[in-house]
Amino acid sequence: MPEKEFKGLLQKLNSELKNTKNIDKSSAEVLNQIKSEIETLLDERNDKIIGRHTNLLERLKTFKENFETLHPELTSAINNVVNFLNNLGI
């Protein structure tokens, strides 16, 4: 069950990332890396994807800190993924 919930949160986050506009070049590069990793995760058929994504968690935390004011919907989606992974002990 956690895998389905995780994929649902990733889908929501991916949607928010695709709709994010007006960001600087550095943030756009990080955004593209995060989107690429999320899309890879969403394409995986393996039911054990949660435990392998510490790097994604760290990038999301950093990205979130930079966008809290300008992109509240994106920040909310990032928070959901970060909290989910933290609750699993990742």
MODELLER restraints for C-alpha pairs under 7 A, 6 or more apart:
rsr = mdl.restraints
at = mdl.atoms
rsr.add(forms.Gaussian(group=physical.xy_distance, feature=features.Distance(at['CA:3:A'], at['CA:47:A']), mean=6.25, stdev=0.5))
rsr.add(forms.Gaussian(group=physical.xy_distance, feature=features.Distance(at['CA:3:A'], at['CA:50:A']), mean=6.69, stdev=0.5))
rsr.add(forms.Gaussian(group=physical.xy_distance, feature=features.Distance(at['CA:7:A'], at['CA:42:A']), mean=6.40, stdev=0.5))
rsr.add(forms.Gaussian(group=physical.xy_distance, feature=features.Distance(at['CA:9:A'], at['CA:80:A']), mean=6.82, stdev=0.5))
rsr.add(forms.Gaussian(group=physical.xy_distance, feature=features.Distance(at['CA:9:A'], at['CA:81:A']), mean=5.95, stdev=0.5))
rsr.add(forms.Gaussian(group=physical.xy_distance, feature=features.Distance(at['CA:10:A'], at['CA:38:A']), mean=6.48, stdev=0.5))
rsr.add(forms.Gaussian(group=physical.xy_distance, feature=features.Distance(at['CA:10:A'], at['CA:81:A']), mean=6.88, stdev=0.5))
rsr.add(forms.Gaussian(group=physical.xy_distance, feature=features.Distance(at['CA:12:A'], at['CA:77:A']), mean=6.59, stdev=0.5))
rsr.add(forms.Gaussian(group=physical.xy_distance, feature=features.Distance(at['CA:13:A'], at['CA:74:A']), mean=6.94, stdev=0.5))
rsr.add(forms.Gaussian(group=physical.xy_distance, feature=features.Distance(at['CA:13:A'], at['CA:77:A']), mean=5.03, stdev=0.5))
rsr.add(forms.Gaussian(group=physical.xy_distance, feature=features.Distance(at['CA:13:A'], at['CA:78:A']), mean=6.31, stdev=0.5))
rsr.add(forms.Gaussian(group=physical.xy_distance, feature=features.Distance(at['CA:14:A'], at['CA:35:A']), mean=6.28, stdev=0.5))
rsr.add(forms.Gaussian(group=physical.xy_distance, feature=features.Distance(at['CA:14:A'], at['CA:38:A']), mean=6.78, stdev=0.5))
rsr.add(forms.Gaussian(group=physical.xy_distance, feature=features.Distance(at['CA:16:A'], at['CA:74:A']), mean=5.40, stdev=0.5))
rsr.add(forms.Gaussian(group=physical.xy_distance, feature=features.Distance(at['CA:17:A'], at['CA:35:A']), mean=6.98, stdev=0.5))
rsr.add(forms.Gaussian(group=physical.xy_distance, feature=features.Distance(at['CA:17:A'], at['CA:74:A']), mean=6.63, stdev=0.5))
rsr.add(forms.Gaussian(group=physical.xy_distance, feature=features.Distance(at['CA:34:A'], at['CA:56:A']), mean=6.87, stdev=0.5))
rsr.add(forms.Gaussian(group=physical.xy_distance, feature=features.Distance(at['CA:51:A'], at['CA:90:A']), mean=6.74, stdev=0.5))
rsr.add(forms.Gaussian(group=physical.xy_distance, feature=features.Distance(at['CA:54:A'], at['CA:90:A']), mean=6.65, stdev=0.5))
rsr.add(forms.Gaussian(group=physical.xy_distance, feature=features.Distance(at['CA:57:A'], at['CA:82:A']), mean=6.18, stdev=0.5))
rsr.add(forms.Gaussian(group=physical.xy_distance, feature=features.Distance(at['CA:60:A'], at['CA:78:A']), mean=6.39, stdev=0.5))
rsr.add(forms.Gaussian(group=physical.xy_distance, feature=features.Distance(at['CA:64:A'], at['CA:75:A']), mean=5.60, stdev=0.5))
rsr.add(forms.Gaussian(group=physical.xy_distance, feature=features.Distance(at['CA:64:A'], at['CA:78:A']), mean=6.53, stdev=0.5))
rsr.add(forms.Gaussian(group=physical.xy_distance, feature=features.Distance(at['CA:67:A'], at['CA:75:A']), mean=6.49, stdev=0.5))
rsr.add(forms.Gaussian(group=physical.xy_distance, feature=features.Distance(at['CA:68:A'], at['CA:75:A']), mean=5.52, stdev=0.5))
